[in-house]
Amino acid sequence: MKAKQVFNNAKWIIICKIAQSILQLIVGMISARYLGPSNYGLISYAGSVVAFALPLMKLGFDAILVHELVENPDKEGEIMGTSLMLNLFSSILCMGGVAAFASVANFGETETIIVCVLYSVSIFFAALEMIQYWFQYKLLSKYSSIVMLLAYVVVSAYKIFLLVTQKSVYWFALSHSVEYSAVVVLLFVFYFRKGGKAFSFSFARAKKMLGKSKHYIFAALMIVVIQNTDHIMLTKMIGEAENGYYAAAITCASMAQFVFTAITDSFRPLILSCKKEDEVNYEKNISRIYGIIIYLSVAQSLLFTIFAPLIINLMYGAEFAFAVPVLRILTWYFGFSCIGLVRNIWLLAEEKQKYLPIINLSGVVLNIVMNAFMIPLWGACGAAFASFLTQFFMNFVFGFVFKPIRKNNRLLLKGIAPEFFIKELRTTVKEILRKEK
């Protein structure tokens, strides 16, 4: 796999996501204005509750599927079939879990319970969407990206219909299910058209995969706790409107997340293959991706800090003005969360995934303590600062403190060294522009 292949793979993800983001910007700001801070906060709360179930549904397979396919290219159908079957079974259990949690945690709040249950339908379709990792493995993200863009066009049409007909918040809670279902249908069509193998199930394969992925289940759950504890604590401690401001700010801060996801997803097969074949290039690619991710995130954070009032006013209107200082804090947390994406690839390649739960659990404890202290004092801004400190500690500081992963932090520091970054950037550009022989 050469740099040009990685670039072309990432290019399609970015192009389609830009188009999707434009749609999301237009439809999202209209929907937020229509729903208002309270209903927007309610939808965000339901999304947070459902988010806790997703790592359990995925069973950690989202972290290991590409690696499994790279290691066993002749077992594609068995690996994908086993994964999909297990994920479908776990999705049904998770939907029941969401309904049970919402009924207990929001006893007597009928509207909140119904919104959570309707939102949870998306878990079933998210289980089938796991097929997207086959496209990553094949460096065929062009097709999965086009599919996701088409799906968002469908969802945008659905939301416009809801706005025109002035439907209730319940209909908006189903929008994620509409998106996932459209993605799933099209992905399966492309999978078989591009030569995907027939699915099969193997108990031996299931046992082997679960043995590798078990560390990621708890670790992913801890990440969800970190990402959603602030939403739930804000709603319970201050109110849905404050969570609405926070949700608006974090949506803005994550607008360009697809760029970073595209880069890491495209580098993943290359890094895992290099680990088997060329240790020098393996480490160089780890450092290279760190440099790209960190410098891009700093540039984004500077822009968002300067133009936060304009961004919030354009997307949500004057009613969401309290989200401006929240955005200025949250945008700096985003870069450190991206560092964690690259570190997780390194952990998988080095077979050190057993340390991931320790890393993430330390982040959860810090996040809960910081939120409990800062939310009563500063509301949404306190939650934002707690998130920033958590990501900074968990994805940067902890790597220097915890000996088993110090090597990863050395690769990180090498990647952000100006001499290395400029040299590697020039080399990458030359490789991309050079015609393949």
N, C-alpha and C positions, 0 to 999 in steps of 0.2 A: 504494500500500500504506500503510495507516494503522496507528497504534499498536495499535488494537484487533485488527487482523488478526495482527500480530506476537505480541501477548499470547495470543490464542486458539490460535495455532499452538504457541507455547511451552507453554501450559497443558496441552495434551494430552500432549506429550512428558513433562512433569514428573509428571502424574497417573499415567501408565502406568509411568514409571520408579520412582515411589515404591512401587507395588505390586510391581514386579519386584525392587526392592531388599529388600523385606520377605521375599520368597521366597528371594532370594540370601543374605540374612542367616541365615535358618533352615537352608537346605540347605547353605550354605557352611560354617557353623560345625560342623555335624554331620559333613560330609565331611572337614574339616580334622582333627577329633578322631579320626575313623576312620583316616585316612591317616597321621597323625603328622607331626612336623616333617620327617623325611627324605623320605618319599614325597610330601609336600606340596611340598617343595623340588624334588623331581625333576620334578613336573608343571610347576612354575614355570620350571624350567630349560628344559624342552621348549617351553613357551610363548615363552620369550625367543628360542630358536633360530628358531622359526617366525616370530616377529615381525620378524626381519631380512629375511625373504622378502616380507612383505606390501607394503612400499613398491615393490618391484620388480614385484610382480604388479599393483598399482594403476596403475603408470605415471604417477603424478601426476594422474590424472583426478579423483580425489576432491577436489582443490583447485580444478579449473577447470570441472567439469561444470555447476554452477549458473550460472556466468558465461557459458558457451557457450550454455546454454538461454535465458538472459536476452537475449543478443545476437542469437540466431537462433531465435526462437519458432516459425517455420514449418518448422524442420528437426529437430524433436524426435525423430522416429523414426530419422533418419539418425545423429544425435549419439549417442543411446542404443544403437542397434544396433552402431555402430562401436566404441564404448567396450566394450560387453559382449564382442564377438568378440575384441578385442585382449586384454582382461583374462583371458578363458578360456584363450587360447593361452599367455599369460605364466604363468598359474597352474600349468599342467602342467610347465613348465620349472622353476618355483620348487619344486614338490614334489620333483622329482628333485634339485634343489640341496640341499634340506634333508636328504634321505637320504644324499647324498654327504658333506656336512659332518659329520653325526652319525657316520657310519662312520669318518671320519678323526680327528675331534677326540676321539671316545670309543671308540677302537679297543680291542676286547676287552670292552667294557662292553655286553653284549647287551641287558640290560634298558633301559638308557638309550637305545640306538639304536632299539629297538622303540617305546618311548614317543614319541620324536621323530617317527618315521615315521607313527605313528597320529595324532598331533596334527596333522601337516601336511596330512591329508586335508581339514581345514577350509579350506585356502587355495582349493580349487576352488569351494566354495560361497560363500566370501567374494567371489570374482570376480563371481558372479551377483548378490550383494547390492548391488552398485554401483547398481542400479536405484533405491535409496532416494533418490538425489540428485534424481530427477525429482519425488518427493513434496516435497522441500525447496523446489524451484523453484516448484511450484504452491501452496506453503503448505498442503499437505495432510498434514502430519506426524501429524495425528490417526490416519490409517489406518496409516502405517508404525509408529507407536508402539504401536497396538493389536496389530499383527502381531508386533512384537518381544516384547510381553508374553505373547501366546499361545505364542510359540516358547519363552520361558523357562519357561512352565508345563510344556511338553513335556519340556524338559531337566531340570526339577526332578523330574518323575515318573520320568525315566530314572535320575537320580542316586539317588533313593530306592530304586528297584529294585536298583541296584548295592549300596547299603548293606544292604538287607534280605537279599539273596542273597550278600553278602560277596564281591563280585567283586574281581579284582586291579586294580592301578593301571593296567593296559592299557585297561580299559574306561572309566576316568575320562578317559584321554587322548583318547577319541573324543567326549567330551561336547560340545566346541565344534563338531564336524561335525554333530552332531544338531541343535544350536541353529541353525546357519547354514542347514541344509537346510530346516528348518521355516519359517524367515524367508523364504527364497527362494521357496518354493512359494506362500505366502500373498501376498507382495509382487507376484508376477507376476499372480495372480488379480485383486488390487485395481487393478493398473496398467491392465489392459484394461477392467475394469468402470468405471473413472473416466475413460475416454476416451483412454488412451494410444495413440499412433500405432504402426502396424506397424513393426517393426524393419527396417532396411536397412543395408548396409555400403558405405562409400565410401572408396577409397584416398586421394582428395584430402582428405576430411574427416580421415582418420587422420593424414595428414602434417601438416595444419594444427594438429590437436589436440596431437600429439606435439611440435610446434614450441613450443607454449605451455607444455606440461606438463613438458618435459624438466628445467627448473630445479627442479621440485618432487620429481622422483624421487630425486636425490641428497640434496636437503634433507630429505626425509622419512626417507631411510635414515639420515641423521645423527641425526635425532630418535630413531629406534629404537635406534641405538647408545647414545645418552645414556640412554635408558630401560631398556636391558637389559644394558649392560656391567656394571653393578653386580651383577646376578643371576649372570652368568657368572663374573665375577672372584671373587665371594664363594664360589661353589660350588667353583671350582678352587683358591682360595687358603686357604680355611678349612674348607668342607664344606657338604653339603646341608642340614644342620640349621640352620646360621646363615642360609642363604638362605631357609629356611622361615620363620624369625622376620621377616626382612626382607620377604618376600612377604606375610606376614600383616599387617604394618604398612602396607605400601603399598596393600593391598586396603582397609583401613579408611580410610586417608587419601583414597582415591578414591571412597568410597561416595556422595558427593553430586556427583560429577563430572557426572552427567547434567543437573543444573540449569544448570551453566555451558555445557555443550554445547548444551542446548536454547535458551538465550538467544542464543548466538553464531550457531547455525544459523538461527534465526528472523530475526535481524537481517541476515544475509548478503544475501538478495535485496533487502531494503529499501535497504541501503547501496550495493549495486552499481547499483540503479536510480537512486538519488539522484545518484550520480556523473555520470550521463548528463544529468540534468535540473536539479539544484539543488545547486550546490557548497556553499552555506551550510548547508543541511540535511544534506548529506553529512557535513561535518566535525562538525556538532553531534551526529549519530547515532554517529559514531566515539567522540567524547568521552562521550556518554551511556552507551554500552555499556561503556566502560572504567570509569566510575564504578560502575555496577551490579556488574560482575565483581569489582572490587577490594574494594569494601566488603563484599560477600557473602563473599568468600574470607577476609578478615580476621576476620569474625564466626565463620566455621566453624573457623578455625585456633585461635582463643581457646577455643572449646568443646572441641575435640579435645585441646588441651594440658591443660586442666583435668581432663577426664574420660577420659583415655587408659587408666588402669588398669581402669576400669569397662568401657570398650569392648572392650579386649583380652580381659578375663576373661569377659565375656558371650559374645563371638563364638568364642573359641578355648580358653578354659579356662586353668588355672594352668600347664599345660605350655608355654604360649607367653608366659609372664611377661616374658621377655627382649625381647619386641617392644614393650613400653611406651615405653622411652626412644627407640626408633627411630621410633615413631609421633609422638612429641612434636616430633621434628626434621622428619620428612617432611611433616607437615601444613602447615608454613610454606613448603615448596617449591612446593606446589600452586598457590598464588595467582599466583606468577610464571610458572608454566607456562601458566596461563589468559591472561595478558597476551599470550603468544605467539600464541594463537588469534586474538585481535583484530588484532594487528599483521599477521598473514598475510592477513587480509581487506583491510586497507589496502594492503599490497604489491600484491595482485592488482588492486585498483581503480586504483592509481596506475601499474600495469604496471612495477613495480620488482621483480618476482619473481626477477630475475637475481641480486639481492643475498642472497637467502635461503640459498643454499649457503654463502656466505661467513660469514653469521651462525651457521649451524648447525655448520659445520666448526670454528669457534673454540670452540663449546661442547663438541664432541667431544674436542678436544685437552685442554681444561681438565678435562673429566670423567675421562678416562683417567688423567691425571697425578694428579689429586686422589684417585681411587680407589686407585691404586697406592701412594700415600703413606699414606692414612688407613685402608684396610682392615686392613693388618697391625697397626696400632696399636689400633684401636677396633672392628674387626669390622663388624657390621651398622650400628652407630651411625656409624662412619666413612663407610660407603657412603651413608648418609642425609645426612650433612653435605656430602659431595661433591656429591650431587644438588642440594641446596639452593643451594650456592654457584654451581653451573653454571647453574641456571635464573635466579638473581638477576643474574648477569653477562650471560647471553645475551639475556634478554628485557627487561632494564631498563637496566643500565649501558651495554651496547653501543650502545643507541639514542642515547646522548648523545655517545659517542666517534665513531661512524661517521656522517659528515656526510649521506650520502644519505637517511638515515631519521630525522634529528633532528626533522623536522616531525611525525612520528608521535608522538614522545615529548612534544612540546609539546601535542598533542591529549590525550595520556594525563594530563599534569599538569593540564590544564584540566578533565578529567573528574573528577578526585579533589578538586578545589577545593570545599570545603564549600558555598559560595554557589551555584556552578553545579549541583552534584549535587542539592541540596535543591530548587532552582528547577525543574530538569528532571524530577525525580521527581514533583513536584506536577503539572507539565504532562502527563506521561505518564499518571498516574493519572486526571486529568480526561478525557483523550482516550479512555482505556479505558472509563470509566464513561458517557461521553456516548453517547447512542443514535445509531447511524448513520442518516443521513438518506437 
